[in-house]
Amino acid sequence: MVYRSGTVSGAARALFLTQPAVTQHIAALETALGEPLFQRTPRRMIPTTRGKALYSQVVQALETLERVTQEAQNMQVEPPLLRCGSSREYFSEVVLPHIRKLPYRLWLQFSETPSLIENLEREKLDIVLASQQIASHGVEYHKVDEEHFLLVGPPDLKVPGTENSIVNGMQLETLEQWLSTQKWISYGVELPIIRRFWQQCFGKRPTFQAKFVIPDLRLIIKMIEEGEGLSVLPDYLCRQAREAGRLQVIWEPSKRVTNELWLAYRRIDRNDTKIRSIRRILQQTYI
């Protein structure tokens, strides 16, 4: 556990032991082997070459023991609790129909990825559906999906030089200039999703400011439907409105603008039954 968590305190919490007890076990093992297994630093326990070699020798047996223990614990009458962090829109539109089939009690927390990963590290969450990988020694990331972003606007918006409002052959520079004069609706002041789209498609950052800043993607869709401006949104969130003709895709670049989505969990919980179940169902659904 010290090897996986990187700290004595993390291992102690996982093993339900005191920190002195964990330290004593490590010292006894090092004495028996005649060489140190970890380099002690103020913040972390860094495995030595001998420590890495020992871990590779015993890891399979340890994982088997953990799996058997988890299966025994899951035979309880009360379903185990799964604490999940995610963005509200992605979870409700994509994940919920599949994850609710699992035999767990579900506790949700909606927020931005950085704060969710912080709560994962503090053991306040079991998993996070993350929109980015944030460096952490104690957290593992497993790719589960890829979201695609669309430039969308009101259904009656006319793009100069086209008959059907869909850009076809317009020069990128002309298109960029025209788009820069439009009203924009953004999720954040710094144009987080719009900026990614702009940089990939036009090779620069947008210079305009959003007319509306609304940290709710569903409300942004409603504003677009009512003719209040343009935005860049995930395709899964726009699907129903597009099919109903309530908004339109203004332009689809030849190379789609995408973002990878990750299942994040604590490294020490890699073989937890809940984690393995979530990974399996997400892999079957999206990959």
C-alpha positions in Angstrom: 0.0 0.0 0.0 2.9 2.4 0.7 4.2 1.7 -2.9 0.8 2.5 -4.4 -0.2 5.5 -2.3 3.3 7.0 -2.1 2.8 7.9 1.6 2.7 6.2 5.0 -0.4 8.1 5.9 -2.2 6.9 2.7 -1.3 3.3 3.3 -2.3 3.5 7.0 -5.8 4.8 6.0 -6.2 2.0 3.4 -5.1 -0.7 5.8 -6.9 0.7 8.8 -3.6 0.8 10.8 -1.8 3.6 12.5 1.1 5.3 10.8 3.6 4.0 13.4 2.4 0.5 12.7 3.0 0.8 9.0 6.4 2.4 9.5 7.3 -0.5 11.9 6.3 -3.1 9.3 8.4 -1.4 6.6 11.4 -1.2 8.9 11.1 -4.9 9.8 10.9 -5.9 6.2 13.9 -3.8 5.3 15.9 -5.3 8.1 15.0 -8.8 7.0 16.0 -8.0 3.4 19.1 -6.1 4.4 18.5 -3.1 2.2 16.1 -0.1 2.1 12.9 -0.4 0.1 12.0 3.3 0.1 13.8 6.6 0.0 12.3 8.9 2.7 11.5 12.5 1.6 9.4 15.1 3.5 6.4 14.5 1.3 6.6 11.1 -0.2 8.1 7.6 0.1 10.0 6.9 -3.2 10.6 3.2 -3.9 14.2 2.2 -4.4 15.2 -0.3 -7.1 15.0 -3.1 -4.6 11.5 -1.9 -3.6 10.3 -1.9 -7.2 11.7 -5.3 -7.8 10.0 -6.7 -4.6 6.7 -5.1 -5.6 6.8 -6.7 -9.1 7.3 -10.1 -7.4 4.4 -9.9 -5.0 1.9 -7.6 -6.8 -0.1 -10.5 -8.4 -0.6 -12.3 -5.1 -1.6 -9.0 -3.4 -4.2 -8.2 -6.1 -5.7 -11.7 -5.8 -6.0 -11.3 -2.1 -7.6 -7.8 -2.5 -10.1 -9.2 -5.0 -11.1 -12.1 -2.7 -11.5 -9.7 0.2 -13.6 -7.3 -1.8 -15.9 -10.1 -3.0 -16.4 -11.3 0.5 -17.3 -7.7 1.7 -19.8 -7.3 -1.2 -21.8 -10.3 0.1 -23.3 -7.9 2.6 -27.1 -7.3 2.5 -26.8 -3.6 2.0 -25.5 -2.6 -1.5 -22.1 -0.8 -1.3 -21.9 2.9 -1.8 -20.3 4.4 -4.9 -19.3 8.1 -4.6 -19.0 9.6 -8.1 -17.8 13.0 -9.3 -18.6 14.4 -12.8 -19.9 17.3 -14.8 -23.6 17.5 -14.5 -24.4 17.5 -18.3 -22.1 14.6 -19.2 -23.3 12.4 -16.4 -27.0 12.9 -17.0 -26.9 12.7 -20.8 -24.3 9.9 -21.3 -23.4 8.0 -18.1 -26.6 7.7 -16.0 -28.5 5.3 -18.3 -25.7 2.8 -17.9 -24.2 3.3 -14.4 -27.6 3.0 -12.7 -27.8 -0.6 -13.8 -25.0 -1.4 -11.3 -25.9 -2.9 -7.9 -24.6 0.1 -5.9 -26.0 3.0 -3.9 -25.0 6.1 -5.9 -23.8 9.4 -4.4 -23.1 12.2 -6.9 -21.0 15.4 -6.8 -21.1 17.8 -9.7 -18.2 20.2 -10.1 -15.2 21.1 -12.3 -12.5 18.4 -12.7 -9.8 20.0 -10.5 -12.0 20.2 -7.4 -13.3 16.7 -8.0 -9.8 15.2 -8.3 -8.9 17.0 -5.0 -11.9 15.3 -3.3 -10.8 12.0 -4.8 -7.3 12.4 -3.3 -9.0 13.2 0.0 -11.0 10.0 -0.2 -14.3 12.0 -0.4 -15.0 10.4 -3.8 -14.4 6.9 -5.2 -14.3 7.8 -8.9 -14.3 10.9 -11.1 -15.3 11.2 -14.7 -12.7 13.8 -15.6 -12.3 16.1 -18.6 -8.6 16.3 -18.1 -5.7 14.5 -16.4 -4.4 16.3 -13.4 -1.0 15.0 -12.2 -1.2 13.1 -9.0 0.9 10.2 -7.8 -2.0 8.5 -6.1 -4.5 8.8 -9.0 -4.8 6.6 -12.1 -6.6 7.6 -15.3 -8.3 5.3 -17.7 -9.7 6.7 -21.0 -13.4 6.0 -21.4 -14.8 8.4 -24.0 -14.2 11.3 -26.3 -16.5 14.2 -26.7 -16.9 16.2 -29.9 -17.6 19.9 -30.0 -19.9 21.7 -32.5 -20.2 25.3 -33.4 -23.9 25.9 -33.1 -26.4 28.8 -33.5 -30.0 29.7 -34.0 -31.8 27.8 -36.8 -32.7 31.0 -38.7 -29.2 32.5 -38.7 -27.9 33.2 -42.2 -24.1 33.0 -42.9 -22.9 35.4 -45.5 -22.3 33.9 -48.9 -24.4 30.8 -48.4 -28.0 29.9 -49.1 -28.7 27.3 -46.4 -26.8 28.8 -43.5 -24.2 26.1 -43.6 -20.6 27.3 -44.4 -19.4 25.7 -47.6 -16.2 26.8 -49.1 -16.0 30.1 -47.3 -12.4 31.2 -46.7 -11.3 30.6 -43.1 -10.2 34.2 -42.6 -13.6 35.5 -43.8 -15.4 33.0 -41.6 -13.3 34.0 -38.6 -14.0 37.7 -39.2 -17.7 37.1 -39.5 -17.9 34.8 -36.4 -15.9 37.4 -34.4 -18.7 40.0 -35.0 -21.5 37.7 -33.7 -23.0 37.5 -30.2 -21.4 34.7 -28.2 -22.6 32.7 -25.2 -19.8 31.1 -23.1 -19.6 28.7 -20.2 -16.9 30.9 -18.6 -15.4 34.3 -18.8 -12.2 32.9 -20.4 -14.2 31.2 -23.1 -13.0 27.7 -22.1 -14.7 25.6 -24.8 -14.9 28.3 -27.5 -11.1 29.0 -27.0 -10.2 25.3 -27.7 -12.3 25.3 -30.8 -10.9 28.6 -32.0 -7.3 27.7 -31.4 -7.6 24.4 -33.3 -9.6 25.8 -36.2 -8.0 29.2 -36.7 -4.6 28.8 -34.9 -5.1 31.7 -32.5 -7.1 32.7 -29.4 -10.4 34.5 -29.9 -10.2 38.2 -29.3 -13.9 38.9 -28.6 -15.7 38.8 -25.3 -18.9 36.8 -24.7 -22.2 38.7 -24.4 -23.5 36.1 -22.0 -21.5 34.0 -19.5 -23.6 31.2 -18.3 -22.1 28.2 -16.4 -24.9 25.9 -17.4 -24.7 24.2 -20.8 -28.4 23.4 -21.0 -29.3 27.0 -20.4 -26.8 28.0 -23.1 -28.8 25.7 -25.5 -32.0 27.4 -24.5 -30.5 30.9 -25.2 -29.3 29.7 -28.6 -32.7 28.4 -29.5 -34.2 31.8 -28.6 -31.7 33.5 -31.0 -29.4 35.1 -28.4 -26.1 34.0 -29.9 -23.6 31.3 -30.9 -21.6 28.9 -28.8 -19.5 25.7 -29.0 -21.0 22.7 -27.2 -20.6 18.9 -26.9 -22.4 17.0 -29.6 -24.3 14.8 -27.2 -25.9 17.8 -25.6 -27.0 19.3 -28.9 -28.5 16.1 -30.5 -32.1 16.5 -29.5 -32.2 20.3 -30.4 -30.6 19.6 -33.8 -33.0 16.8 -34.6 -36.0 19.0 -33.7 -34.6 21.9 -35.7 -34.3 24.2 -32.7 -30.6 25.0 -33.5 -28.2 24.4 -36.4 -24.5 23.5 -36.8 -22.9 26.6 -38.3 -19.7 25.0 -39.4 -18.0 21.6 -39.1 -14.2 21.8 -39.6 -12.5 19.0 -41.5 -10.8 17.9 -38.3 -13.2 17.6 -35.5 -12.5 19.4 -32.2 -12.5 16.8 -29.5 -11.6 16.2 -25.8 -10.8 13.0 -24.1 -12.7 11.9 -21.0 -11.2 9.8 -18.2 -12.2 7.6 -15.4 -10.1 8.6 -12.4 -9.7 6.5 -9.2 -7.1 6.1 -6.5 -4.2 3.9 -7.4 -4.6 1.8 -4.2 -8.3 1.1 -5.2 -7.3 -0.3 -8.7 -8.7 -3.7 -7.8 -11.7 -2.6 -5.9 -14.8 -4.5 -7.2 -16.7 -1.2 -7.8 -13.8 0.3 -9.8 -13.5 -2.8 -12.0 -17.3 -2.8 -12.6 -17.3 0.8 -13.6 -14.3 0.4 -16.0 -16.0 -2.7 -17.6 -19.3 -1.0 -18.2 -17.8 2.2 -19.6 -15.5 0.2 -21.9 -18.4 -1.8 -23.2 -20.4 1.4 -23.8 -17.9 3.8 -25.3 -14.8 2.0 -26.6 
